[in-house]
Amino acid sequence: MIGSQPLAALPIREQPTYPPETAITLGDAIFLGLLGALLLVIATAIVTRRFVGRTHRLAVDEQRVRALMEELCPNGWRARLTLYGRGAPTPEEAPDLDEAPVQVEWAELDGDSAELVTRRLWSPTVSGALRAMVADRHLDAQLEEIERMAAGPEPDGEERQT
């Protein structure tokens, strides 16, 4: 006692226990680390596969379109794709699409690189525009065949060759 007043007792802090009650064991930590790494590898593989698969499909589509157009246009053909971004100004003839439009302008050539037919088509995707171009040329080829059949045989009596 100092003077007439007793000293106040200081509170005693409890010492932490070792190891803390919330600690995980080393085995659990290793297991959780391996599980996290495995999940990361799986997620990376899924994302990579989707990206590579989409890129591969576009390349296959392009190769298939080229082969079909070469078959449908034996004297040659030319195509130009125009991609419009969202909100970008588009020509007046562009349809109203929910997505940014893709325009394909294609021409069938004769032997001298002169254009026989020129068409402009619209689609919401590049692959859709390419498919529309092939379908359009295929329709033209069918109509040409119908016209040849309707015209009848050649004057010398032989059928026309296609």
C-alpha positions in Angstrom: 0.0 0.0 0.0 1.2 3.3 -0.9 -0.4 5.9 1.2 -3.9 4.9 2.2 -5.1 3.3 -1.0 -4.3 -0.2 -2.1 -2.9 -0.8 -5.6 -5.3 -2.1 -8.1 -4.6 -5.6 -9.2 -3.4 -5.9 -12.8 -5.4 -8.2 -15.0 -3.5 -11.3 -15.9 -3.6 -12.2 -19.6 -4.1 -15.8 -20.5 -1.2 -17.1 -22.5 -2.0 -18.6 -25.9 -2.0 -22.3 -26.2 0.4 -23.9 -28.6 -0.6 -25.0 -31.2 -3.6 -22.7 -31.6 -7.0 -24.4 -31.5 -7.8 -23.2 -35.0 -4.6 -24.5 -36.6 -4.9 -27.2 -39.3 -2.5 -30.1 -39.3 0.3 -30.4 -41.8 -1.4 -33.3 -43.6 -4.6 -31.2 -44.0 -2.6 -28.3 -45.4 -0.9 -30.5 -47.9 -4.2 -32.1 -49.0 -5.9 -28.7 -49.4 -2.9 -27.3 -51.4 -3.0 -30.3 -53.8 -6.7 -30.0 -54.1 -6.4 -26.3 -55.0 -3.7 -27.0 -57.5 -5.8 -29.7 -59.1 -8.8 -27.4 -59.4 -6.6 -24.7 -61.0 -5.3 -27.2 -63.6 -8.8 -28.4 -64.4 -10.1 -24.8 -64.8 -7.2 -23.9 -67.0 -7.7 -27.0 -69.2 -11.4 -26.2 -69.7 -10.8 -22.5 -70.6 -7.9 -23.5 -73.0 -10.0 -26.2 -74.6 -12.9 -23.9 -75.3 -10.6 -21.2 -76.8 -8.6 -23.7 -78.9 -11.7 -25.6 -80.0 -13.4 -22.4 -81.2 -10.3 -21.3 -83.1 -10.0 -24.8 -84.6 -13.7 -24.7 -85.7 -13.2 -21.4 -87.4 -10.2 -22.6 -89.3 -12.1 -25.8 -90.4 -15.1 -23.7 -91.4 -12.9 -21.5 -93.5 -11.2 -24.4 -95.2 -14.5 -26.0 -95.9 -15.9 -22.8 -97.3 -12.9 -22.3 -99.6 -13.2 -25.9 -101.0 -17.0 -25.5 -101.6 -16.6 -22.2 -103.3 -13.8 -23.5 -105.5 -16.1 -26.3 -106.5 -19.1 -24.0 -107.1 -17.1 -21.2 -108.9 -14.6 -23.1 -111.1 -13.4 -19.8 -112.8 -12.7 -18.2 -109.4 -14.3 -16.1 -106.8 -13.6 -13.3 -104.4 -15.0 -12.4 -101.0 -14.6 -9.6 -98.5 -15.7 -9.8 -94.9 -16.5 -6.6 -93.0 -16.9 -6.8 -89.2 -18.8 -3.9 -87.5 -18.4 -3.3 -83.8 -21.3 -2.6 -81.5 -22.6 0.9 -82.1 -20.5 1.4 -85.2 -22.2 3.0 -88.1 -23.5 0.5 -90.6 -24.8 0.9 -94.2 -28.5 1.6 -94.5 -29.2 -1.8 -96.0 -27.8 -3.6 -93.0 -30.5 -5.5 -91.1 -31.2 -4.8 -87.4 -29.4 -7.5 -85.5 -29.0 -7.9 -81.8 -25.3 -8.5 -82.2 -22.7 -6.6 -84.1 -23.2 -7.4 -87.8 -20.8 -9.1 -90.2 -21.1 -8.3 -93.9 -19.8 -10.6 -96.6 -19.5 -9.3 -100.2 -18.6 -12.0 -102.6 -18.3 -12.2 -106.4 -18.1 -15.0 -108.9 -15.4 -14.4 -111.5 -15.2 -15.5 -115.1 -11.9 -16.6 -116.6 -10.6 -13.0 -117.0 -11.1 -12.0 -113.4 -14.2 -10.0 -114.4 -17.1 -10.3 -111.9 -20.1 -12.2 -113.1 -22.2 -12.0 -109.9 -21.7 -9.7 -106.9 -23.7 -10.2 -103.8 -23.8 -8.7 -100.3 -25.1 -10.7 -97.3 -25.4 -10.0 -93.6 -25.0 -12.3 -90.6 -24.5 -11.9 -86.8 -21.4 -14.1 -87.0 -18.4 -14.7 -89.3 -19.2 -18.4 -89.7 -22.8 -17.6 -90.4 -21.7 -15.1 -93.1 -19.5 -17.8 -94.7 -22.3 -20.3 -94.6 -24.7 -17.8 -96.2 -22.2 -17.1 -99.0 -21.9 -20.8 -99.8 -25.7 -21.3 -99.6 -26.2 -18.3 -101.9 -23.8 -19.6 -104.5 -25.3 -23.1 -104.2 -28.7 -21.7 -104.9 -27.4 -19.8 -107.9 -25.9 -23.0 -109.3 -29.2 -24.8 -108.9 -31.0 -22.0 -110.7 -28.5 -22.1 -113.5 -29.1 -25.9 -113.8 -32.8 -25.3 -114.0 -32.4 -22.7 -116.7 -30.2 -25.0 -118.7 -32.8 -27.8 -118.4 -35.6 -25.4 -119.3 -33.7 -24.2 -122.4 -33.8 -27.7 -123.8 -31.2 -29.5 -125.8 -28.5 -27.8 -127.8 -29.4 -27.1 -131.5 -27.2 -30.0 -132.7 -29.4 -32.3 -130.7 -26.9 -33.0 -127.8 -27.6 -32.3 -124.2 -25.6 -29.4 -122.6 -22.7 -30.4 -120.4 -22.8 -29.0 -116.8 
